[in-house]
Amino acid sequence: MNKILFKSISILAIVGTVLTACQEEEIVQNAKERIIPLDSLKITRSLSKKAYKSKYSEVYFMTGEDDTPFNKYKTIKIRDIKGDLCQEWFVEDLHEDWFKPYSYQPGDEKGTLHGYYYHWEGTLSDAQSDWNELVYSDTELEIPAKGFHIPNESDFYKLGAIVGESSAIFRALQLEYDGIHFSGFNDWNNLLAAIWINPIDTIWSQGTDPNQVDGCGIFAAWHNNDPHYGDKMVGHYTNSKTLQCNVRLVRNLTKKQW
C-alpha cells in the first residue's frame, strides 16, 4: 500500500469498537469509532464568558543522563471557579527515551516540536506506576510532582466539566494536528491530533474499558475540519500493536495545590 493511499484511509481504517484480536501490520477495513460523550454533561453556562481559571506552571522530567538530568515541561493548571475541580496537564507532548520503541518526525529527533510517538503494548502499558519517580517540581529532582498519569476517560470528563465542552479541550491543552505513526508509515499530517487514553478507569465496573482490544491501546482524537466528526473529541479503538501516538500527562489537584 503506498503512502498516498494510506493517508486517505488511515483514520477510518485503523480504528475499531469491539475487535477480536490485535493484528500485527493489518488495517481493519470496517472499523467504527465511539464519540466520548463529554457534552452529555449538559453544561448550560455561556461559553462566551470564561467560567474557569487557568495558569501556567512547569515540571521537570528526569532523563537519567548526567549532562542533561531533566527536561522541563510546560503545564497548565486549570480549575472551575469554585475550585471544586482542579487539574494540571502537560501542554507539551512527552519526548522521553525511557519508553521504547518510539518514533519522531523528520528533523525533530529530540521531539521538542511534535513529541515522540509511542507504542501502547509493551511500552506505555508497562509504565503506569513509574511516573511518580520521574516527574519533579524542582530542578534538583528532590520534590516529586506526584500524581501524573496518562489520562483516562474520567480525566477527560472532569476537564470537559471545567472548560464546558469537548471541543474546548483541544484549545485548553494546546494540541496540534500533527498526525500519528502506524505500521511503518510516517503519517505525519494535519488531519488529526491524537493522544493515548489509559483504559483503566473508575467509570468501568471491572476497571478496564470493555471495548479495548487485548494488548492494544485507545486514543483520543480531534479531527481537523472533518464533516463527519466536527470538532468533538472522539475515542478510537485499534487492533494494531504498531499504532503510535503522542502522550500528555495529567494529575488531579486540590484547590490548595492549584
C-alpha positions in Angstrom: 0.0 0.0 0.0 1.6 3.3 -1.0 1.7 6.3 1.4 -0.8 8.4 -0.5 -3.5 5.7 -0.3 -2.7 5.1 3.3 -3.3 8.7 4.1 -6.7 8.7 2.5 -8.0 5.7 4.5 -5.8 5.5 7.6 -8.1 7.3 10.1 -11.2 5.2 9.3 -9.3 2.0 8.8 -7.2 1.7 11.9 -9.9 2.2 14.5 -12.5 -0.2 15.8 -15.0 -0.7 18.5 -15.0 -4.4 19.6 -12.4 -6.3 17.7 -11.4 -9.9 18.4 -7.6 -9.7 18.5 -4.6 -7.5 17.8 -3.4 -8.0 14.3 0.1 -7.0 13.5 0.6 -4.9 10.4 -3.1 -5.2 9.4 -5.6 -2.5 8.7 -9.2 -3.1 9.7 -11.5 -2.2 6.8 -14.9 -1.9 8.5 -14.0 -0.1 11.7 -16.1 2.2 13.8 -15.5 4.9 16.4 -17.1 5.9 19.6 -17.7 9.6 20.4 -16.8 10.1 24.1 -20.0 11.9 25.3 -18.4 14.7 27.2 -21.1 17.1 26.1 -23.7 15.0 27.8 -22.7 16.8 30.9 -25.3 19.4 29.8 -23.3 22.4 30.9 -25.6 25.4 30.5 -23.3 28.4 31.1 -22.4 30.6 28.2 -19.0 29.6 26.7 -18.6 33.3 25.6 -18.0 34.0 29.3 -14.9 32.2 30.6 -16.1 30.3 33.6 -12.9 28.7 34.6 -9.4 29.8 35.7 -6.1 28.7 34.4 -2.4 29.5 34.9 0.9 28.1 33.6 3.4 26.1 35.6 6.3 23.7 34.9 7.6 20.4 35.9 10.9 18.5 35.4 11.1 15.1 33.9 14.2 13.0 35.0 16.2 11.8 32.0 18.8 9.6 33.8 21.6 11.5 32.0 24.5 13.2 33.8 24.8 16.1 31.4 21.1 16.8 31.0 19.5 15.4 34.2 16.0 16.7 33.3 13.7 18.0 30.6 11.4 20.9 31.5 7.8 20.7 30.5 5.2 23.5 30.4 2.0 22.6 32.2 -1.4 24.3 32.7 -3.3 24.3 35.9 -7.0 24.6 35.3 -10.0 24.7 37.6 -13.6 25.7 37.8 -14.5 29.0 39.5 -15.2 27.4 42.9 -12.1 25.3 42.8 -14.0 22.0 43.2 -12.5 20.6 40.1 -8.7 21.2 39.6 -6.3 19.5 37.2 -2.7 20.1 35.9 -2.0 19.0 32.3 1.2 18.8 30.2 0.8 21.3 27.3 3.7 19.6 25.6 3.9 16.1 24.1 6.1 13.7 26.0 9.5 13.3 24.4 11.5 10.9 26.7 13.5 7.9 25.6 12.7 5.9 28.8 9.9 4.3 26.9 10.9 2.4 23.8 10.2 1.9 21.0 9.2 5.4 19.8 9.2 7.4 16.6 9.7 11.1 15.8 9.0 13.4 12.9 11.9 14.1 10.5 14.1 16.9 11.8 12.6 16.6 15.3 14.9 13.9 16.8 14.6 15.3 20.3 10.8 15.5 20.0 10.6 19.1 21.3 8.3 20.2 18.4 5.9 17.3 18.0 6.8 15.0 20.8 7.6 11.3 20.5 5.1 8.8 19.1 4.9 5.7 21.4 3.5 2.2 21.2 1.0 1.2 23.8 1.6 -2.5 24.3 4.9 -3.3 26.0 5.8 0.4 26.2 3.3 2.6 28.0 1.2 -0.3 29.2 4.1 -1.3 31.4 4.8 2.2 32.8 1.7 3.0 34.7 3.4 3.0 38.2 6.6 4.8 37.3 5.6 8.4 36.8 6.0 9.5 40.5 9.7 8.5 40.2 10.2 10.6 37.0 8.3 13.9 37.4 9.5 16.5 39.8 8.6 20.0 40.9 12.2 21.3 41.2 15.4 21.2 39.2 17.3 19.3 41.9 14.8 16.4 41.3 14.2 16.2 45.0 10.4 17.1 45.2 8.3 14.7 43.3 5.3 16.1 41.4 3.1 13.2 42.4 0.0 12.0 40.7 0.8 12.5 37.0 -0.5 9.7 34.8 -1.8 9.0 31.3 -5.3 10.4 31.2 -8.3 8.0 31.5 -11.8 8.8 30.4 -12.7 10.1 33.8 -10.0 12.7 33.5 -11.5 13.9 30.2 -14.9 14.1 31.8 -13.6 16.3 34.5 -11.8 18.6 32.1 -14.9 18.8 30.0 -16.8 19.8 33.1 -14.3 22.5 33.7 -14.0 24.0 30.3 -17.6 23.4 29.2 -17.5 21.1 26.2 -15.2 18.6 24.5 -14.2 20.8 21.6 -12.8 23.3 24.2 -10.4 20.6 25.4 -8.4 20.9 22.2 -7.8 24.6 22.8 -7.2 24.2 26.6 -4.5 21.6 26.1 -2.9 23.5 23.1 -3.0 20.3 21.0 -1.9 20.4 17.4 -2.8 18.4 14.3 0.4 16.5 13.9 -0.8 13.0 13.0 0.2 9.5 14.1 2.7 6.8 13.2 1.3 3.5 12.0 2.6 0.2 10.5 5.9 1.7 9.4 4.3 4.7 7.7 5.4 8.1 8.8 1.9 9.5 8.5 2.7 13.0 9.7 -0.2 15.1 8.6 -2.5 17.9 9.7 -5.7 15.7 9.7 -5.9 15.0 13.4 -4.5 15.3 16.9 -4.2 12.1 18.8 -3.1 11.2 22.4 -3.3 7.9 24.3 -6.1 7.1 26.8 -5.4 4.8 29.7 -8.1 2.1 29.5 -8.0 1.6 33.3 -10.8 3.7 34.7 -13.1 4.1 37.7 -16.1 4.5 35.4 -15.9 0.9 34.4 -17.1 -1.6 37.0 -14.3 -4.0 36.0 -11.7 -1.3 35.9 -10.9 -1.7 32.2 -12.7 -0.3 29.2 -14.6 -3.3 27.9 -14.2 -2.2 24.3 -10.4 -2.3 24.4 -8.8 -4.9 22.3 -6.5 -7.0 24.5 -3.0 -5.7 24.3 -3.9 -2.7 22.1 -4.4 1.0 23.0 -7.2 3.5 22.9 -6.6 7.1 21.7 -8.5 10.3 21.9 -8.6 12.2 18.6 -9.7 15.6 17.3 -10.2 15.7 13.5 -9.3 18.7 11.5 -12.3 20.2 9.6 -13.9 16.8 9.2 -17.5 16.9 8.1 -18.4 13.7 10.0 -16.7 14.3 13.3 -16.8 18.0 13.6 -14.7 19.4 16.4 -15.8 16.8 19.1 -13.3 14.6 20.9 -13.6 11.0 19.6 -12.4 7.8 21.3 -10.9 5.4 18.8 -10.1 1.7 19.4 -7.4 0.0 17.4 -6.5 -3.7 16.9 -2.9 -2.9 15.8 0.1 -3.0 18.1 2.0 -0.9 15.6 0.0 2.3 16.2 2.0 5.1 17.8 0.5 8.2 19.3 1.6 11.2 21.4 1.4 11.3 25.2 0.1 14.0 27.5 0.2 13.6 31.3 -2.4 14.9 33.8 -2.8 14.9 37.6 -5.7 16.0 39.8 -5.1 18.8 42.2 -6.6 20.1 45.4 -7.7 23.8 45.4 -4.6 24.5 47.6 -2.3 22.8 45.1 -3.7 24.9 42.3 
